[in-house]
Amino acid sequence: MNKYDFNTTDFKHKEHIQMRFSDLDAMNHVNNGYQMHYYDVGRINYCETVLGRRMDWTKDFMVIVHLELDFIASIEMGMDVVVETKTVGFGSKSMKMFQRIIDNNTGDVKSTCFTILSGIDRVNHCSQAFPEEFKQTFLDFEAR
């Protein structure tokens, strides 16, 4: 049983991660903080794929307001890992994403990440609703 009220499988986007020696901790596992970076890489590339353009973070209108991670199994140097990303819902001013890092050879889940992003008005520094066209673009991508 999973704690989420959405499908935690069926990902349309996968991003291969290039692991570096500096990502490792004293136990020769990928440090939890670096896994956060892997999720950032997956999230950015997912958004760029869905939107069909490069993100411009000086103009684009979303910020992370919540992250929830579960570390399930260690990631070791030499593993072929991918970050899978999907949009799982929208609120009036929020976008919800679910991601997981898996061993690409075995399919074993190494960690999961649930993220809530908020639309942001960069001029007035407050939250704002996502444009309907933006929402629909992500929903259409997931419906394929």
DRENMARLUM-837918 format. One record per atom (N, C-alpha, C): residue in three letters; x, y, z. Coordinates in steps of 0.001 Angstrom, whole numbers, padded with zeros to 6 digits, always signed. Layout:
% DRENMARLUM-837918
ALAXYZ;...
***
This chain:
% DRENMARLUM-837918
MET+000849-001182+000000;MET+000000+000000+000000;MET+000889+001238+000000;ASN+000524+002241-000774;ASN+001338+003440-000772;ASN+000583+004590-000113;LYS+001349+005542+000432;LYS+000739+006633+001200;LYS+000207+007743+000319;TYR+000405+007644-000972;TYR-000035+008691-001889;TYR-001361+008294-002543;ASP-002176+009271-002842;ASP-003464+008994-003480;ASP-003381+009187-004991;PHE-002252+008798-005556;PHE-002046+008852-006997;PHE-001154+007682-007403;ASN-001113+007420-008693;ASN-000312+006332-009244;ASN+001173+006658-009095;THR+001918+005802-008432;THR+003353+006030-008246;THR+004199+005274-009273;THR+003561+004844-010359;THR+004285+004211-011465;THR+003884+004945-012749;ASP+004167+004370-013891;ASP+003769+004926-015184;ASP+004363+006320-015418;PHE+005682+006382-015440;PHE+006385+007645-015675;PHE+006646+007838-017160;LYS+006385+009026-017659;LYS+006613+009361-019068;LYS+007984+010014-019283;HIS+008659+010389-018191;HIS+009950+011073-018318;HIS+010995+010417-017424;LYS+012135+010122-018028;LYS+013273+009544-017302;LYS+014518+010332-017658;GLU+015316+010619-016655;GLU+016559+011358-016855;GLU+017716+010556-016266;HIS+018670+010162-017126;HIS+019856+009455-016635;HIS+020726+010422-015840;ILE+021293+009939-014759;ILE+022120+010759-013876;ILE+023574+010349-014020;GLN+024424+011351-014202;GLN+025860+011099-014222;GLN+026367+011230-012792;MET+026722+010112-012207;MET+027219+010086-010842;MET+028691+010481-010834;ARG+029079+011252-009813;ARG+030480+011669-009665;ARG+031024+011163-008338;PHE+032333+011023-008283;PHE+032982+010569-007054;PHE+032655+011502-005898;SER+032548+012794-006169;SER+032263+013778-005113;SER+030844+013645-004554;ASP+029983+012860-005207;ASP+028617+012634-004719;ASP+028577+011650-003548;LEU+029695+010948-003316;LEU+029718+009878-002328;LEU+029993+010392-000921;ASP+029441+009671+000072;ASP+029716+009989+001470;ASP+030798+009051+001997;ALA+031050+009091+003277;ALA+032116+008285+003888;ALA+031847+006788+003793;MET+030592+006399+003554;MET+030256+004982+003441;MET+030236+004515+001985;ASN+030701+005369+001066;ASN+030739+005072-000366;ASN+029354+004968-000987;HIS+028375+005650-000405;HIS+027022+005746-000953;HIS+026802+007176-001404;VAL+025892+007372-002347;VAL+025557+008740-002747;VAL+024922+009438-001547;ASN+025474+010574-001193;ASN+024997+011382-000076;ASN+023556+011816-000326;ASN+022753+011871+000738;ASN+021353+012260+000599;ASN+021197+013638-000033;GLY+022072+014564+000289;GLY+022011+015899-000303;GLY+022205+015863-001809;TYR+023060+014989-002284;TYR+023254+014871-003729;TYR+022043+014246-004399;GLN+021335+013383-003678;GLN+020092+012858-004252;GLN+019110+013999-004488;MET+019100+014995-003602;MET+018255+016177-003814;MET+018642+016861-005125;HIS+019924+016944-005384;HIS+020396+017540-006648;HIS+019919+016708-007835;TYR+019973+015385-007723;TYR+019495+014523-008804;TYR+018016+014809-009101;TYR+017229+015006-008034;TYR+015813+015332-008236;TYR+015650+016682-008924;ASP+016493+017652-008579;ASP+016447+018953-009260;ASP+016726+018794-010752;VAL+017742+018016-011088;VAL+018097+017778-012496;VAL+016912+017129-013220;GLY+016315+016118-012599;GLY+015165+015452-013206;GLY+013983+016395-013383;ARG+013702+017216-012361;ARG+012563+018145-012400;ARG+012746+019199-013491;ILE+013950+019773-013581;ILE+014213+020807-014590;ILE+014116+020218-015992;ASN+014733+019077-016211;ASN+014685+018467-017543;ASN+013276+018016-017909;TYR+012521+017566-016935;TYR+011120+017209-017162;TYR+010343+018442-017621;CYS+010466+019541-016897;CYS+009748+020772-017272;CYS+010149+021248-018660;GLU+011434+021192-018974;GLU+011896+021622-020294;GLU+011362+020705-021390;THR+011277+019407-021120;THR+010708+018473-022093;THR+009232+018768-022319;VAL+008488+018935-021232;VAL+007045+019173-021341;VAL+006770+020505-022037;LEU+007491+021541-021658;LEU+007249+022871-022222;LEU+007876+023062-023601;GLY+008824+022189-023950;GLY+009484+022282-025252;GLY+010418+023472-025375;ARG+010954+023899-024244;ARG+011884+025030-024250;ARG+012741+024988-022992;ARG+013799+025749-023049;ARG+014690+025889-021902;ARG+014019+026746-020833;MET+014157+026364-019583;MET+013606+027158-018478;MET+014458+028410-018285;ASP+013814+029530-018062;ASP+014487+030788-017729;ASP+014053+031141-016316;TRP+014898+030819-015344;TRP+014510+030950-013939;TRP+014426+032401-013486;THR+014847+033342-014326;THR+014645+034758-013988;THR+013244+035203-014379;LYS+012571+034424-015232;LYS+011240+034805-015713;LYS+010169+033766-015400;ASP+010546+032498-015347;ASP+009535+031461-015125;ASP+008938+031596-013733;PHE+007748+031128-013587;PHE+006898+031502-012461;PHE+006564+030354-011525;MET+007575+029611-011066;MET+007290+028584-010078;MET+008464+028423-009124;VAL+008131+028126-007882;VAL+009136+027877-006859;VAL+008690+026674-006031;ILE+009662+025968-005474;ILE+009374+024829-004606;ILE+008943+025361-003241;VAL+007810+024839-002746;VAL+007345+025228-001413;VAL+007292+024040-000448;HIS+007438+022815-000974;HIS+007424+021634-000111;HIS+008181+020496-000791;LEU+009015+019803-000026;LEU+009701+018592-000480;LEU+009534+017518+000581;GLU+009262+016316+000131;GLU+009158+015176+001035;GLU+009912+014022+000401;LEU+010973+013563+001064;LEU+011802+012489+000518;LEU+011781+011269+001410;ASP+011808+010108+000768;ASP+011989+008845+001461;ASP+013207+008166+000854;PHE+014200+007886+001704;PHE+015400+007180+001261;PHE+015182+005703+001555;ILE+015165+004892+000488;ILE+014760+003497+000608;ILE+015960+002551+000605;ALA+016882+002764-000313;ALA+018063+001906-000421;ALA+019235+002748-000917;SER+020427+002329-000591;SER+021608+003113-000948;SER+021872+003076-002461;ILE+022485+004147-002920;ILE+022960+004246-004303;ILE+024474+004198-004242;GLU+025054+003305-005009;GLU+026501+003123-004967;GLU+027132+003509-006299;MET+028402+003899-006218;MET+029143+004287-007413;MET+029080+003167-008438;GLY+028840+003547-009684;GLY+028781+002586-010773;GLY+027373+002147-011123;MET+026411+002425-010244;MET+025021+002076-010576;MET+024537+002993-011701;ASP+023716+002442-012567;ASP+023066+003215-013622;ASP+021726+003666-013065;VAL+021659+004928-012606;VAL+020428+005405-011986;VAL+019738+006447-012861;VAL+018417+006442-012785;VAL+017611+007429-013498;VAL+016616+008047-012521;VAL+016278+009298-012812;VAL+015220+009979-012075;VAL+013985+009963-012960;GLU+012909+009424-012433;GLU+011632+009428-013135;GLU+010777+010528-012512;THR+010088+011299-013366;THR+009331+012461-012900;THR+007963+012486-013543;LYS+006965+012908-012767;LYS+005623+013070-013309;LYS+004871+014135-012518;THR+003956+014791-013195;THR+003027+015705-012540;THR+001845+014880-012066;VAL+001446+015073-010803;VAL+000351+014271-010259;VAL-000864+015117-009883;GLY-000782+016430-010083;GLY-001960+017242-009821;GLY-001671+018724-009753;PHE-002745+019496-009817;PHE-002676+020946-009685;PHE-003705+021388-008669;GLY-003349+022383-007880;GLY-004303+023096-007042;GLY-004551+024436-007702;SER-005153+025350-006981;SER-005414+026667-007582;SER-004121+027426-007853;LYS-003134+027281-006963;LYS-001844+027953-007155;LYS-000677+026984-007012;SER-000956+025701-007002;SER+000103+024726-006764;SER+000156+023651-007838;MET+001329+023079-007959;MET+001590+021984-008889;MET+002256+020888-008077;LYS+001804+019652-008212;LYS+002345+018546-007438;LYS+003077+017588-008360;MET+004292+017228-007966;MET+005103+016290-008740;MET+005536+015131-007850;PHE+005696+013989-008492;PHE+006241+012818-007815;PHE+007426+012335-008638;GLN+008503+011992-007940;GLN+009708+011500-008600;GLN+010241+010301-007833;ARG+011030+009528-008524;ARG+011759+008463-007847;ARG+013078+008242-008566;ILE+014064+007809-007808;ILE+015346+007392-008369;ILE+015329+005882-008365;ILE+015618+005310-009536;ILE+015642+003849-009640;ILE+016971+003385-010226;ASP+017311+002147-009918;ASP+018427+001470-010571;ASP+017891+001067-011942;ASN+018482+001604-012977;ASN+017979+001383-014335;ASN+018123-000069-014781;ASN+019016-000815-014163;ASN+019213-002211-014545;ASN+018242-003156-013850;THR+017919-002864-012598;THR+017075-003784-011829;THR+015649-003260-011624;GLY+015469-001947-011767;GLY+014182-001341-011494;GLY+013938-001065-010020;ASP+014921-001382-009173;ASP+014778-001162-007735;ASP+014678+000330-007436;VAL+013697+000700-006613;VAL+013527+002094-006209;VAL+014512+002404-005096;LYS+015279+003466-005270;LYS+016286+003877-004296;LYS+015774+004966-003364;SER+014966+005875-003899;SER+014341+006913-003076;SER+013173+007501-003856;THR+012300+008203-003118;THR+011166+008870-003747;THR+011099+010308-003252;CYS+010477+011171-004055;CYS+010372+012590-003723;CYS+009007+013114-004162;PHE+008299+013725-003237;PHE+007036+014397-003525;PHE+007290+015892-003367;THR+006949+016671-004395;THR+007230+018101-004403;THR+005967+018890-004693;ILE+005807+019989-003986;ILE+004760+020953-004312;ILE+005453+022232-004744;LEU+005069+022708-005920;LEU+005581+023971-006439;LEU+004443+024977-006437;SER+004765+026222-006231;SER+003760+027279-006246;SER+004041+028200-007411;GLY+002967+028699-008016;GLY+003133+029776-008974;GLY+003572+031015-008218;ILE+004407+031838-008836;ILE+004903+033019-008140;ILE+004866+034238-009052;ASP+004444+035343-008492;ASP+004494+036648-009151;ASP+005818+037267-008738;ARG+006769+037291-009661;ARG+008120+037766-009336;ARG+008184+039278-009092;VAL+007221+040017-009589;VAL+007210+041469-009380;VAL+006721+041810-007973;ASN+005594+041193-007577;ASN+004984+041499-006281;ASN+005394+040537-005170;HIS+006191+039522-005515;HIS+006712+038553-004547;HIS+005600+037873-003746;CYS+004652+037326-004486;CYS+003555+036592-003843;CYS+003151+035430-004750;SER+002366+034527-004199;SER+001926+033386-005007;SER+000911+033844-006039;GLN+000828+033060-007115;GLN-000165+033335-008151;GLN-000584+032025-008787;ALA-001730+032028-009404;ALA-002237+030835-010085;ALA-001397+030550-011324;PHE-001281+029273-011638;PHE-000640+028889-012887;PHE-001617+029176-014024;PRO-001124+029679-015170;PRO-002012+029879-016323;PRO-002629+028548-016766;GLU-003869+028580-017213;GLU-004557+027362-017634;GLU-003809+026649-018761;GLU-003235+027399-019687;GLU-002486+026793-020793;GLU-001280+026018-020262;PHE-000598+026558-019253;PHE+000535+025896-018616;PHE+000076+024573-018002;LYS-000989+024622-017203;LYS-001526+023406-016583;LYS-001881+022364-017638;GLN-002577+022794-018673;GLN-003040+021865-019702;GLN-001877+021201-020425;THR-000786+021934-020624;THR+000394+021371-021280;THR+000932+020186-020481;PHE+001001+020332-019164;PHE+001491+019236-018317;PHE+000487+018092-018250;LEU-000778+018411-018144;LEU-001799+017369-018101;LEU-001842+016578-019407;ASP-001703+017270-020549;ASP-001666+016579-021841;ASP-000457+015662-021945;PHE+000699+016121-021465;PHE+001906+015305-021495;PHE+001685+014020-020702;GLU+001094+014134-019532;GLU+000865+012960-018678;GLU-000213+012036-019233;ALA-001140+012570-020011;ALA-002231+011761-020567;ALA-001805+010928-021761;ARG-000649+011188-022330;ARG-000192+010437-023512;ARG-000076+008966-023240;
***
